Amino acid sequence: MRIAIGQMDVKLGDKKINIEKVKELIQKAAENNAEVICLPELFTTGFKKENIVELAESIPGETSEKLEGLAVENKMLVAGSILEKDGGNIFNTAILVAPEGLAGKYRKVHPFLEEANYVTSGSEYNVFDTKVGKIGLLVCYDAIFPEASRLLSLQGTQVILLPSNWMNPFLEQWRLATSARALDNQVWLVATNRIGSDETYTYFGRSRIVSPYGNAIVECGEDEEVVVVEVDSEKSSEFKRIVNFLRDRKPQTYQAISTNGKRHCCISKK
């Protein structure tokens, strides 16, 4: 599949301006025959905490419907995260929109620092069947936790899309985490980070597409840009014919036990 990175700045709290920018990015990706585009985390609003309730919306809703129109017009799958309102809860939710409609959504399980004071954690990891293959969604800080991508891998994902707002000064951790999660699971990982700044952080971009070998096939700079890469699912199968991490792993339960006041780790095989 041909996957595009849509790296952009985000105008804090201004959905209209941000959607117009997204429209331009999607059109550029379409000109290069992209089949999928991954946008940043909270690409319609940024994290404007004082207006988070007013900015949140239902899914399906305003933004997903606009993206559906763009998906139809450009014959493309579109992914990114937005603020979702569901009852009395607010979620940071990644959506995957296809020309046929909403293909799926994922509620961020790991809110970052003060984000946890404003949004509710999700509780499920799902993989979505699309015309171009099996796609899993994570959001930003989820990349630090290997269990998240592993659960997607166990469900057969071929590509993980990771909309992000990864900030300075953590560029090396960004590179390490995204490469490690691709290598851990021998899958493609597409990580789109925003640029610019908000009330709290500055963001360095450096969006990247990482192969199942953990190598970055492309890494953006620190400006707005669209990059399209052909992602070959055979690379994953090729690697697994040499060594298959999922096959060779030994699922185990690690239990901390206390002996004479000292803590130890024992292994209980299932």
KOLNU-225292 format. One record per residue (C-alpha): residue number from 1; z, y, x; residue in one letter. Coordinates in steps of 0.05 Angstrom, whole numbers, plus 5000, padded with zeros to 4 digits. Each point is the difference from the previous one (the first is absolute). Layout:
BEGIN
   resi     pz     py     px   resn
    NUM      Z      Y      X      A
...
//
This chain:
BEGIN
   resi     pz     py     px   resn
      1   5000   5000   5000      M
      2   4988   5072   5022      R
      3   5066   5037   4998      I
      4   5011   5075   5007      A
      5   5059   5039   5025      I
      6   5009   5066   4962      G
      7   5046   5040   5046      Q
      8   5020   5066   4969      M
      9   5051   5056   4996      D
     10   5038   5005   4934      V
     11   5013   5065   4964      K
     12   5073   4993   4979      L
     13   5006   4993   4925      G
     14   4928   5019   4984      D
     15   4964   4942   4966      K
     16   4937   5040   4985      K
     17   4986   5020   5071      I
     18   5017   4931   5027      N
     19   4956   4963   4951      I
     20   4942   5045   5018      E
     21   5010   4983   5072      K
     22   5003   4926   4983      V
     23   4935   5006   4962      K
     24   4966   5028   5064      E
     25   5029   4943   5042      L
     26   4976   4947   4952      I
     27   4931   5029   4997      Q
     28   4996   5001   5077      K
     29   5023   4927   5001      A
     30   4947   4982   4948      A
     31   4946   5032   5043      E
     32   5019   4949   5054      N
     33   4999   4942   4950      N
     34   5075   4989   4997      A
     35   5025   4950   4949      E
     36   5074   5018   5006      V
     37   5036   5064   5020      I
     38   5074   5006   5018      C
     39   5032   5068   4990      L
     40   5069   5023   5025      P
     41   5067   4992   4968      E
     42   5015   5050   4943      L
     43   4930   5028   5008      F
     44   5002   5041   4936      T
     45   5067   5036   5011      T
     46   5034   4985   5066      G
     47   5075   4992   4997      F
     48   5022   5062   4962      K
     49   5069   4977   4983      K
     50   5023   5058   4957      E
     51   4942   4988   4951      N
     52   4996   4925   5005      I
     53   5013   4987   4926      V
     54   4947   5050   4977      E
     55   4949   4973   5050      L
     56   5009   4927   4984      A
     57   4954   4968   4949      E
     58   4987   4935   4964      S
     59   4954   4946   5026      I
     60   4948   4994   4970      P
     61   4999   5075   4993      G
     62   4969   5065   5023      E
     63   4988   4982   5073      T
     64   4980   4928   4990      S
     65   4949   5021   4947      E
     66   4970   5053   5047      K
     67   4996   4949   5056      L
     68   4967   4951   4952      E
     69   4946   5051   4987      G
     70   4989   5010   5074      L
     71   5000   4924   5011      A
     72   4946   4992   4947      V
     73   4959   5057   5027      E
     74   5003   4975   5072      N
     75   5005   4925   4986      K
     76   5063   4995   5042      M
     77   5071   4975   4999      L
     78   5051   5057   5011      V
     79   5072   4991   5024      A
     80   5057   5048   5015      G
     81   5070   5014   4975      S
     82   5026   5049   4948      I
     83   5065   5016   4964      L
     84   5007   4956   4939      E
     85   5046   5013   4941      K
     86   5022   4940   4960      D
     87   5056   5012   4950      G
     88   5057   5032   5038      G
     89   4976   4977   5068      N
     90   4954   5032   5052      I
     91   4962   4954   5048      F
     92   4956   5012   5061      N
     93   4943   4956   4976      T
     94   4936   4978   5035      A
     95   4942   4990   4953      I
     96   4934   4964   5008      L
     97   4946   5026   4954      V
     98   4933   4964   4991      A
     99   4938   5022   4961      P
    100   5024   4952   4946      E
    101   5068   5035   4995      G
    102   5069   4993   5031      L
    103   4999   4937   5044      A
    104   5074   5002   5016      G
    105   5060   5039   5023      K
    106   5058   4991   5048      Y
    107   5066   5036   4998      R
    108   5026   5016   5070      K
    109   5058   4954   5015      V
    110   5028   5039   5060      H
    111   5011   5075   4986      P
    112   5009   5039   5064      F
    113   5066   5037   5014      L
    114   5011   5054   4946      E
    115   4941   4974   4959      E
    116   5049   4947   4975      A
    117   5039   5056   4966      N
    118   4940   5016   4956      Y
    119   4960   4937   4989      V
    120   5017   4930   4977      T
    121   4982   4941   5044      S
    122   4948   4951   4977      G
    123   5013   4925   4999      S
    124   4934   4963   5003      E
    125   4945   4987   5051      Y
    126   4933   4984   4968      N
    127   4930   4983   5024      V
    128   4941   5023   4958      F
    129   4934   4963   4993      D
    130   4941   5047   5005      T
    131   4925   4993   5007      K
    132   5006   5010   5075      V
    133   5059   4953   5012      G
    134   5076   4994   4994      K
    135   5035   5067   5012      I
    136   5075   5012   5010      G
    137   5034   5068   4996      L
    138   5060   5027   5039      L
    139   5024   5072   5010      V
    140   5019   5033   5066      C
    141   5072   4979   5018      Y
    142   4986   4929   4973      D
    143   4962   4988   5066      A
    144   5066   4998   5038      I
    145   5022   4939   4961      F
    146   4962   4936   5020      P
    147   5021   4964   4937      E
    148   4958   5046   4957      A
    149   4933   4986   5032      S
    150   5019   4926   5008      R
    151   5009   4993   4925      L
    152   4931   5029   4989      L
    153   4971   4953   5052      S
    154   5032   4940   4967      L
    155   4963   5020   4936      Q
    156   4933   4999   5037      G
    157   4987   5074   5012      T
    158   4940   5014   5044      Q
    159   5012   5074   5009      V
    160   5064   5042   4995      I
    161   4991   5073   4981      L
    162   5057   5045   5023      L
    163   5000   5072   4974      P
    164   5049   5039   5043      S
    165   5036   5066   5015      N
    166   5022   4980   5071      W
    167   5029   5060   5036      M
    168   5012   5027   5070      N
    169   5027   4979   5049      P
    170   4987   4927   4982      F
    171   4928   4990   5021      L
    172   5014   4941   5046      E
    173   5041   4966   4946      Q
    174   4942   5011   4952      W
    175   4952   4965   5047      R
    176   5049   4944   5015      L
    177   5019   4985   4928      A
    178   4929   5000   4973      T
    179   4973   4957   5056      S
    180   5059   4952   4995      A
    181   4993   4990   4925      R
    182   4926   4984   5007      A
    183   5013   4951   5057      L
    184   5061   4968   4967      D
    185   4957   4979   4942      N
    186   4931   4996   5031      Q
    187   4972   5048   4948      V
    188   4964   5067   5000      W
    189   5045   5060   4989      L
    190   4974   5069   4979      V
    191   5052   5054   5011      A
    192   4983   5070   4975      T
    193   5048   5055   5021      N
    194   5000   5073   4978      R
    195   4996   5061   5045      I
    196   5031   5069   4993      G
    197   5072   5015   4982      S
    198   5048   5008   4941      D
    199   5070   5029   4991      E
    200   5030   4948   5047      T
    201   4950   4966   5046      Y
    202   4935   5007   5037      T
    203   4950   4943   4998      Y
    204   4953   4977   5056      F
    205   4946   4962   4963      G
    206   4975   4947   5049      R
    207   4979   4956   4941      S
    208   4976   4933   5025      R
    209   4967   4934   4982      I
    210   5030   4941   5036      V
    211   4968   4932   5009      S
    212   5035   4932   4989      P
    213   5008   4998   5076      Y
    214   5044   5063   4997      G
    215   4947   5044   5032      N
    216   4983   5068   4971      A
    217   4926   5001   4985      I
    218   5003   5074   4986      V
    219   5053   5054   5004      E
    220   4989   5069   4971      C
    221   5022   5065   5032      G
    222   5043   5054   4968      E
    223   4947   5033   4955      D
    224   4974   4984   4931      E
    225   4947   4948   5005      E
    226   4966   4940   4968      V
    227   4987   4938   5043      V
    228   4965   4938   4973      V
    229   5007   4932   5034      V
    230   4971   4933   4983      E
    231   5057   4951   4994      V
    232   4979   4928   5013      D
    233   5046   4950   4966      S
    234   4972   4946   5046      E
    235   5041   5032   5057      K
    236   5063   4974   4966      S
    237   4972   4930   4990      S
    238   4974   5000   5071      E
    239   5069   5016   5028      F
    240   5034   4949   4955      K
    241   4954   4945   5026      R
    242   5029   5012   5069      I
    243   5072   5008   4978      V
    244   5027   5008   4929      N
    245   5066   5037   4996      F
    246   5014   4983   4927      L
    247   4987   4926   5013      R
    248   5043   4998   5061      D
    249   5060   5040   4975      R
    250   5064   4964   4984      K
    251   5031   5029   4937      P
    252   5074   5003   5011      Q
    253   5063   5032   4972      T
    254   5043   5035   5051      Y
    255   5073   5004   4982      Q
    256   5053   5041   5036      A
    257   5064   4962   5007      I
    258   5067   5020   5029      S
    259   5039   4957   5050      T
    260   5065   5024   5031      N
    261   4982   5071   4981      G
    262   4931   4996   5033      K
    263   4935   5001   4961      R
    264   4945   4950   5015      H
    265   4933   4983   4970      C
    266   4983   4931   4976      C
    267   4934   4973   4974      I
    268   4994   4961   4935      S
    269   4930   4969   4992      K
    270   4970   4994   4932      K
//
